[in-house]
Amino acid sequence: MPGWLRRLSLRNKLVLTILVCLVLPSVVSMNVSSLFTRDAVRTQVTDSSRESMRIVSQIVNGQIKNMIYVMNFIQFDEELQPSIRELGRANETTDKGDVLQYKQTIAKRMSTVIDSFGNLSVTVLLPNKEYVASYTTFAFNPTDFMRKSWFSAVEQVSGYNVLWIGAEPNYSESTNQPYLLSAAKPLRKNDITYGYVIVGLELRLLQDLFNQYQNNESMVIIDEEGRILVDKDSTTIGTKFPYYDQLPKEDGSSFVKVAGEDYILLSSHVTPEWQLVNMSPYKTAAQKIESFRKTDFLIQLFFLVLFAVTLLYMVRTLTKPIARLVQTVVRIESGQLGERSNITGVDEVGRLGYVFDRMIDRIELMLEENRREQELKRMAELAMLQAQINPHFLFNVLNSIRLKIMMKGDSENAELISSLSSLLRMTINRNNEYIPLHEEIEIIEHYVRLLNSRHGDRVNLRISAASDTLLIEIPRFLLQPLIENAYLHGLKSKPGEITIASRICEDGRLQLEVRDSGVGMTTERLEELRTHLVTRPTKHHHASRSPSLSGIGLQNVLERLRIIYGHRFDYEIASGPDQGTQIVLRFPQQTGKEG
C-alpha cells in the first residue's frame, strides 16, 4: 500500500473507496456499452416509442371497451328489454303515462352503468321515433339520427357487431367540445330489429392524453379512409392524415421524412376500422437514449461528491439538535410549558423542532381557550337558568287558547295559533340539530301562514321538492332566514311568490333552491352582495350598509353550512332587475356536527 494512502484517516479512506467503487465501474460500463449499442439504438428508439404507444393504446382501448360494454348492456340486460320493446310498440293510442313510465325505467337502468363512466352520451332510438337519451335534448332531437348518412349502414351491421361511425358534431349539452366519438349498433331479437343504440364518447380524456406529448410529436386516431377522428387540436378533426399512405400495412412501424428529418410512424388498430397512429421525431428520441448513460454518470458523480462532503458534517450536526430536543421534552414533562427547543433548519430535525414548538404553543392556547370557554359556559348556563321559561307551560297555554277559539267556531285563528305553537316548539326545542327536509318545509309553511296573517294573503309559497329528498336530514331552521330575506328584501313586504325546490345532484349532494318573484338586484348590487358574503364582514360593516344588502341572515346560513360541511358545501346567487333572486345551496346528504 502506498505511503500516502496509509497516512489517510479512516474517514478519508472510506470516502476514497466509495468514489472509486462507484465512479470506475460507471466509466467502464459507459464506454463498453457504447461500442455495442450504436447499431441497436434505432431498434431501442422504436421499442421505446412502441412502449409509449402501447400505454396510450391501452387507455384508448379501455374507452372503446366502455362504449361496447354500454351497447351490449342495453341489448342484453333483462330488466331493460321489456321496457324498450313496450316503448317501441307505443303509438297514438298508448297512454302517455305508460310511455313516460317506460322511459323513466330505461333511463334509470341506463344510468346505473353510464354514471360509472361519466364521459358517455347514450341514445336508445326506436323505429316509432320514441327515444331515451342520457343527455338533455332541448337543443337536439335524437330522431335526427335517422336522417344521418351513416344511419342506413346501422341496419346492415350483422350479428352483434358495431358500426364505428367516427367523429360526429356534438349533440350533448353536457360538454362544450365540438365533436363526440360515436358508434352505433342495432338491437335485434330473432333477426328482427326493434331499436338502435348510439353511444358518443367525449374526446376530452383522449385529447388530454395526447397533449402530454411534445409539440413535434403527433398522436391521432384515424378511420379506414385516413380521416382524423381524435387529435389534440380539434380543428384537424375530419381532415385526412397527411402520411396515411406511408403507414405500415399491419400494426407496426415505419420511417418517414418530414422537412428533412426522420420520424418514426407507429400504428395500432383499436377497432377493425380505426387506427391509433403515433408520429415522433427519431433524432430527439435517439439523443435521449444516447445521452442517458452520460447523464446518469454525471448525476452519480455529483451526488457522490456531495455525499462525501456532507457525510461527516451531517453526523456531527444531526445529533446536537436531537439532544437539545430531548432536553426540552424532559423539561416540559416536568410542567415547564414555557420551554421551547428553538431548533431551526429546513431538514427533518429542523422541521421537527419547529412543529414541536408550534404544538406546545397550540396546547397552551387550547388550555387558555378551554378555560375561557368553561367560564363563558358557566355564565351562559346561569343566564339561561335565570331567563328560562318552562316551554310545556307555554305550549299548554297556547293549545288551551286554540281549543277555546275553535269551540267558538273561529277555525282560521285557531289554525294560526296552532302554527304559532308549532313554530315556537321548533324554535325552543334544541334537542335535534338536524331534522328531515319535510319537517323543515312544514316549519316554513307555518311561518308563511303567520306572515300572511299579519299582512293579508300576500305571499304564495310553492314547494317543488323531489320525493327522494324529503327524508334527508338538514340543519334545523336552515331555510327560514332565506324565506325572511326573500320576503323583506326580494318582495319588499309586498305580494309575490316564493318557491322552495330540492333535488339530488349528479355527485350525490342535496341541492336546495329558494327563489322569489321580487324586484331582484342590479349587476353591481349582486357583485357587492357576493363580495360581502365572501369577506365575512364585521358588525361595523353590517351597520354601514343598506338593509337590502345586509345579508345577515344569508351570511349566518352560509357560515353555518361551511362549518358543518367544509369544502363539500357550495352555493350560487343569481338575480336581475325585476327578475327576482335565486339562492342555491349544495351540500352532502350525510349530516355532520356543528363546530
Secondary structure, 3 states (H helix, E strand, C coil): CCHHHHCCCHHHHHHHHHHHHHHHHHHHHHHHHHHHHCCCHHHHHHHHHHHHHHHHHHHHHHHHHHHHHHHHHHHHCCCCHHHHHHHHCCCCCCCHHHHHHHHHHHHHHHHHHHHHHCCEEEEEECCCCCEEECCCCCCCCHHHHHHCCCHHHHHCCCCCCCEEEEEEECCCCCCCCCEEEEEEEEEEECCEEEEEEEEEEECHHHHHHHHCCCCCCEEEEECCCCEEEECCCHHHCCCECCCHHHCCCCCEEEEEEECCEEEEEEEEECCCCCEEEEEEEHHHHHHHHHCHHHHHHHHHHHHHHHHHHHHHHHHHHHHHHHHHHHHHHHHHHCCCCCCCCCCCCCCHHHHHHHHHHHHHHHHHHHHHHHHHHHHHHHHHHHHHHHHCCCHHHHHHHHHHHHHHHHHCCCHHHHHHHHHHHHHHHHHHCCCCCEEEHHHHHHHHHHHHHHHHHHHCCCEEEEEEECHHHCCCEEECCCCHHHHHHHHHHHCCCCCEEEEEEEEECCCCCEEEEEEECCCCCCHHHHHHHHHHHHHCCCHHHHHHCCHHHCCHHHHHHHHHHHHHHHHHCEEEEEECCCCCEEEEEEECCCCCCCC
